[in-house]
Amino acid sequence: MKPIHLFYLFIVCFTFERCCSSEDLYTALVDLEKLLETERQVINSVDSYLKLEDERLSQLRFIRDNYMQMHQIASRDIHSYLANPVNAYILVKRLTTDWKTVESLMTSGPTEIAKAVFNNLTDLSNHETFPSPEDLSGAVDALLRLQDTYKLDTSTLAKGKIPAGKYSKTNEFIDNQFELTAGDCFELGRHSYINGDHYHTVLWMQEAIDRLDDEPIKTANRADILEYLAFSNYQQGNIRHALHLTAELLEIFPSHPRASGNKLYYESLIGKSTSSKKRGDEGDDVPIDETISESANVFEPREESEREAYESLCRGEKRISARTDSQLKCYYLDTTKKPYLRLSRIKVEEAFKKPKIVVFLDIMSDFEIEVIKNLSTPRLKRATVQNYKTGDLEVARYRISKSAWLKGEDHAVVARVNQRIEDITGLTTQTAEELQVVNYGIGGHYEPHYDFARREEKNAFKSLGTGNRIATWLNYMSDVDAGGATVFPILGITVWPRKGSAAFWYNLYKSGEGDLLTRHAACPVLVGSKWVSNKWFHERGQEFLRPCGLKINS
């Protein structure tokens, strides 16, 4: 959108100045007749200015009404509204990229009142609760991550429809009152382009064009979309389509600074390809990726990557055999030798036999969960990982969440939960880490990792002085509408979050060697908010509670 210029007002003022400064116009009728033409120009100038000003104000009213409509609907059920990642992305975009349009329209106003209002809004935008460009970038990354992990169709996602339940293959969708605009889709494509991700650029720029055609008030520029779309098609090796899109770009923008050169370049590449065919060489479009071998089209069996297994489990696809699954049992924990649990009925579900991974049900009450969430909320900070070389904590793109640490002395409920974990596991919490509370937001996830430190990670946990992480206890403190599972890619198992339950496994063999089969991940949260809390037990203090074994993998 172009800012309104005051050029026409300058014409009006200049015309009046010219009329008033003349001394002899009134002395001849022929000269007075010329004033009618001048008056016509004044009317046209004022009329042109008013049209531009009306357009500016109409745009502001449209934006204001759009903001108000979304805000009113969101306020009815804030949790459900923000649980949808499409809504979360739209909210962040409205207060970042779209905000620049509001700034432009406000600052182009002619009055001091408009400037005063804008200054107040500028002060607001500098407040810590106002989203930053990094927040928008994170929201875009999250939406693209969800699209890939759960194989979400671009058009369906743009409509705000998210698969319901645990499995993405379900035909049921969580409907949303808002869809992405062409501008929203353009921003997703532009962000992908900046990151060198031409696959997603093509998907979202094409969706932007499809939506732009149906918009009465355009939210994106067709020429901009075509430029990104053409070049990304070229980068993917689809040169003929890139040429077609560039030709369309030149039709609507003949003087485009780069399109003419790109068109000639694409034509030359296609010409070379055609010449090669005539000589009997293979190929259609010129491959952009020079790492593609001549035998790329020949089927060669390959091992499944960890990411493919991880994403498959996140989608709820069955990965273990029916025989293995049939051997898993549910039972009550033997509490006869545990004084504090003697009157309790602890329900246990086996998730895997060896390594033994179990899920305890109904471990935390709703009251305890709310207390821990309330205690941790004001302390939440971006979750970190440990640099295996230096031992320093740092943020990482493969772990997106916020966390806080709670001590037993912070509240009686925290102490009680710690004691319960100690009683059930039979391990001491005296040398365990504090209770880490984690909240996963838009697309929040933690890619496959080990909880224990491997041999090369010599500085990990050095500052604690309690040895390696011998075991992990994971409390699930919320249900998750869709996604958010804990998965073990090597074992092929998925543990779904259930409020009040807890997962437990040993990270180390009794010999102290790390169990590589315990590699696990937290799947991206598709819909909802995921709350968990971790208790990591360390080696020191467990010598008589879990004696060492004599075999390496025992």
N, C-alpha and C positions, 0 to 999 in steps of 0.2 A: 504494500500500500504506500502511495506516494504522499509525503507531507504536503500540506496546503501552503502555497506561496502567496505572498501579499503583493504580487506583481500588479494585479488588477487594481488594487487600491492606489498604487503608485500612479497608474494611468489616470484614475479619477482625479487625484489631487493635482497632477500636472495639468490636466485639462482645465480645471477650475482656476488654477493660477494663471494660465495663459489668457483665459477670458477676462479676468478681473484686472490684469495688468495692462490691457490694451485701452487706449484713450479715445479711439475714433471709430469703433465698431458701430456705435449708435447713429453715426452721421449719415450712413447710407443704408438703404433697405437691402441692397444686394449683400452687404456684409452681414446684416442681421439674419438673412436667410441661411448663411453658412453656419450660424449658431445652431440651427435645427439639426444639421448633420453632426455637429459636435455633441449636441444633447443625445442624439441617437447612440453615439459611441459611448457616452457616459452610461446610458441605460444598459447597453450591452455589457459594458465592463462590470457594472454593479451586479447585473444579472448573472454573469459568469462567476463572479466571486461568490455570490449567494449559493449558486449551485454546488460549487466546490465545498463551501462551508456546510451546506446541508448534507453532502455526501460524507464529510468528515464526522459530523454529529450522528448521522445514521449508522456509520460504522461503530462509533462508540456505544450507541444505544444497543446495537446488535450484540456487541461483546458483553455489555453490562447485563442484558437480559439472559444471555447464554450462561454467564457466570452465576447469575441469581437462580436460574432454573436448576442448574446442577447442584448448587449449594443447598437449596431447599430439599431436593430429593436425598442428597447425602445426609442431611441433618436428621432425617426420619429414622435412619438406622445406620449410624456411622460405621460400625463394625462390618456389617454385610456389604456396605458400599465399598469400603477400602479393601475388603477381602478379595475383590475382583481385581486382578492385576491390570486389566485394561483401564479401569477407573483410576487406579493409583498412578498409572502412567499419564493419563489425561490431566489429573490434578497437578502433578509436578510440571508438566509441559505448560499448562495455563499460567503458572506463576514463574516461568522462566522464558522460554522462547516466545510465547504469545504475549508476555508482558512487554516485550520490546515494541510490539505493535501499539499497545496502549500508550507507552511512553511517547512514541512518535506522534500519535494522534493528539495527545494532550499537549505536547510542547509546540505543536503547530497552531494551537489556538491563539487568537489575537488579543485576549484580555489578560490583565494582571491576575484576575481571579483564577483563570485556568492554570496559570503558572504557580500560584500559591497552592492550589489543590495538588498539582503535580509534585511540588516540593514535599508536601506532606506524605504523598505516596512513595516518593523516593526514600524518605526517612524510614518508612515502613519496610521497604524492600531491603534495607540494610540491616534489618533486625535478624537475630540469629535463627528465628523460626522460619524465615523466608528461604525457599529452596535455592540452591546454588546450581551453576552449570554442571558441577560434578554429580549433583543429585539427579538431574535430568539424564546424564550419561549412564548413571547406575540403573535408573528406571528402564531405559532403553535396553541396556544389556540384559536386564532381568527378563523383559518380555521376549527378547530373541532367544534367551536361554530356555525359557519355557516352551517356546515354539519348537525348538529342536528336540529337547528332551522328551516331550510328550507328543511329538509329531502333529502339531496343530496346523490345520489348514489356514493359510494367510487370510483368505476372505472371511472364513468363520470367525477367526480371532478378531479381525477388524470390526466385525459386527458385535463384539463384546461377548460372544458365546464361548463358555468354557465347559469342557466335559465335567460332568458331575461324578462324584464318588471316587473310588480308588483307581479305577481303570480308565485309561484314555480311549479305549475301544468302545465304551458305552455309547449308546445312541441318545442318552439323556444329556441335556446341556443346562447349565445355569444361565438363564436369560439375563440380559442386562438392558437397562433403559437407554444407555448411550452407546453410540458407535463411534469409531474413529473417523475423523474428517480426512479429506485429502491432505490437508496440512499436517495432521498427526502422522499419517502414513509416510509423507514426504520426510518428516523429521527422523523417523525410524530408518528410512532408506539412506538419508544423508549421513546419519551417525554410522551406519554400516560401511558406507563408502569411505569415510574418514579413517576407519579402522582397517581398511583394505579388504573388507568382507563384501565382495561383489555378488556373491550368491544371494545374500539377504537384501542387498541393494536392489537387485532386479525384482525380487519378490515384492518389496514394499513400494518401489517406484511404480511398478505396474498397477498395484492396488491403488496408488494415489491417482493415477490417470483414470482408472475405471470410476473412482468416486468423484473425481473432479467434473466429469461430464454430467453428473446428476446434481451438482450443487448449484442452487440459485445464486448464492453469494460465494464466490470462489475463495477457498482458503489456501490455495497454492498457485504457483505460476507454472503453466504448462511447459513453457520453454525451459525452465530450470529442471523440471522433471525429466524432460526428453534428453537433456544433456547428460544428466547422471545415468539415465537408463541406457543410452546409447554406448557410453564409454564402458559401463559395467558389462554389457553384452559383449563388447570387443574383448575385454579382459577375460571373459569366459570362453573366448574362441568363436562366438557367434557373430562373425563379421558382417555377414549379409544383413542380418537384422539390425546391427549397429548402423549400417549404411542407410537402411530404410528409415530408421528413427532420426538420423541426422538430416536426411532429406526433408522429413516432416518438420524438423526444427527450423530449417532454412526457409520453409514456406511461411512460417509465422514470424520469423525473425531473420530476414535476409542479411542484415548487417552484423550477425552474431560474430564476435571476435575470434572464436575458435572453430566453429562448425564447418566453415569452408575448407580449412586446412585438414580437418579430420575426414571430411568427405573424400577429398583427393587421396588421402592416405589409405582409407578403407578400399577405395576403388583400385588402387595400385596393388594391395594385398590380394584382392579377389582376382585381378588380372594375372598375377603370378601363379595363383592356384589353378586358374584355368589353363595357363601355359603348361604347367606340370602335368595336368590331366592329358593334354594333347600328346605329351611325350611318353605317356603311359605310366607316370608316377601316381602314387596313391595320394589321397587327401581331398578334402573339400575346402573347408575353412582352414586358414593357417593356424596351427596350434599355438597358443600363447604360452602355455606352460611347457618349457623346453625339457622338463624332467619326464614328460610322457614318452614312454618307449614305443618303438614301432609295433611291439607285440601287445600294446595296452588293451586291445580288443579281444585278445585271446584269454579264455577263462582259465584262471589259475587258482586252485584252492588256497585259501589263506586262513590264518588263525584269526579268530575274533579278537578285536581290541578290547582292552579293559573298559574304555568309554562306551563301546557298544553294549557290553554286558551290563554296565552300570545303568545306562539309560533304559535298557530293556527291563531291568528289575524295577526301576522307578515307575515304569508304566504298568507294573503288576503282572508282567508276563512270567509264566511258570518256567523255572529253570532247573528244578531238581526232579529226579525221577519219581515215579509213583511209588516205587519200592522204598526209597529213602523217606519219602513223605509218610508212608504208612507206618514206619517204625517210630515216629515221633509220638510222644505221649503227653497227657495232661495228668497232674496229680497234686496232692496236697503235700506241702513241705513237712518233714518230720520235725516237730518243734518240742518233742519230749525232753530233749537235752538243752533246751534254750529257755531259761527261766522267764525272761521277759516276753516270750512268745508262746508260752505253754497254753494259754487260753485262746490263741489266735488260730485262724484257719487260713494259711497262706497258700493261695492257688498258684500253680506253676504250669507254664506251657513250654514244652521244648521246641526251640526253633531249629536246632541242629544238635547232632550227637557228639561229634568230635571234629573240631573243638566244641565243647559244650557251651551252647548259647541258650539261655532261658529267658522267659518273660514272666515276671511276677505281676499278678493282677490285684487291683484295689489296694495298692501300697500307700497311696497318699489320699487324704480326704480333700474335698473341694475347699474347705476352710483353710487347710494347710497350704494348698496351692495358691490361694488368693493372698495369704500373708506373705509368702515367699515372692510372689510377683510384685506385690506392692513395695516390699523392701528393696527389691532389685531395680525397679523401674527408674528411679532417679539416678541410679549409679550406672546405667547401661552405657557402654562405650563400644566402639567398633571392635569386633573380635579379632584377635591376633593369632599368629602362628609363630613357632620358634624356628629361627634360622639354624639349620643343622650344623653350619660351620662355626658361627659365632655364639650361638645360644641366645642371641637377642630376640626379643619379641617384635614382630612387624606385621602390618596388614598385608593381605594377599587377596588377589582376585578370585582364587579358588575357595575362599571361605568368606561368605557374605552373611553376616549376622552381627548382632550386638550382644555383649555379655557383661555380667557383673559377678562379683565374688562375695559370698556371704560366710561369715564365721558363726560358730555355734553360739558365741556370746552376743551376737547381734539380736537374737530373739529366741524365746523358748521353743518355738516351732522348728526353727532351724536345728537346734540342739536335739530335739526329739526325732527329727527325720534322720539326722546323722546316726543317732543311737540305733534306730530301727534298721538302717542299712548295715551297721556293724553286727547287729544280732543275727540278721538273716544270712549274711555272707560268712560270718565267723572270722572276719579280718578286722584288724584294729584300724580305727580312723585317726589315731593319734599322729600317725605319720602320713596320713592322706592329705591331699590338697583340699583347700576350702571348697565349699559347694559352689560350682560355677553355674549360674543361671543364664540361659541363652534364649534370645528371641529372634526368630527368622521372619523377615518382612517380605517385600516383593521379590519373588523368585529366590528367596534366601536358600543357600545350600552350602555344603562342605564336600568338596570332591574327594575321591578315594584317598585314604591315608591310614597310617598306623597310629595308634595311641602311644605305643612304646617307642623308645629311642633305639635305633639300630646301631650296629657296631661303629659305623663311621660318624655317628652323631655324638661325638665324645663330650661336647659341652652341654648337651640337653640335660635339664634338671640338675645341673651341677650346683646351681645356687641353693637348691633345696637341701642337698646333702642327704637325701633319703633313697637314693638309688633309682632304678627304673620303675615305670608304671607296671605293676604286676596284674592289675585288673581294672575293669571299667564298669561302673554302675550308671545307668542312664534313665532318669525319671522323665516320663512323658506327662507334661502338665497341661496339655490341651488336646482336644481332638482337632484334626485338620480336615477341612472340607474336601480337599483333593490334593494329592501329592504329599511331599514331606516325609516319605518313608525312610527308614534306616536300612541300607542294603549292604550285603557282603558279596562283591562281584565274583570272587574266586569260588566261594561256596555256592553261590546262586540262590541266596535266600533274601527275602524281604520281610522286614518287621514294620508293621503299620502303627502309627501313633494312636494310642488309646489313653485318654485322660485318666490319670491315677495309676497307670501301670508302669513297669520299669524293666529294662533289659539289663542282663548281666553276663559278662564273659571274662575269662582270663586272657591277658595279652601275652603272658610269658609261660613257657613250659616250666616244670618244677626245677629244671636244670638252670633256669635263668635266661635261656635262649628265647628270642622273640618268636612268636607263632605267626608266620607270614600269612596263614589262612584267615587271620582276624582283620585283614584289611577291609575297611568299611567306608561308607559315605552317607551323608545326609542329602537326600534328593531335594531338588528345588520345590518350594511350596507353590503349588499351582493356584489354590484358592484358600484363603484364610490366613490365620496367624499361628505359628508354631512356637510353643514354649517348652523347653526341656531344661533339665538341670543334671550336671555331671558330678560324680564323685570318683576321683581317680586314686586308687590305692597304690602305695609304693612298697618296694621290697623291704626296707628297714622296718623292723617291728613285727614282721610276719614269719620270722625264722621258725618259731615253734607252732604257729597257727597253720602254716602251709610249708612243711619241711621240704628241703631240696631233694630232687631226684638224682639218681646216678647216671641216667641215660640222657643224651642230648635232647631228644624229642619226646621226653616222657612228661 
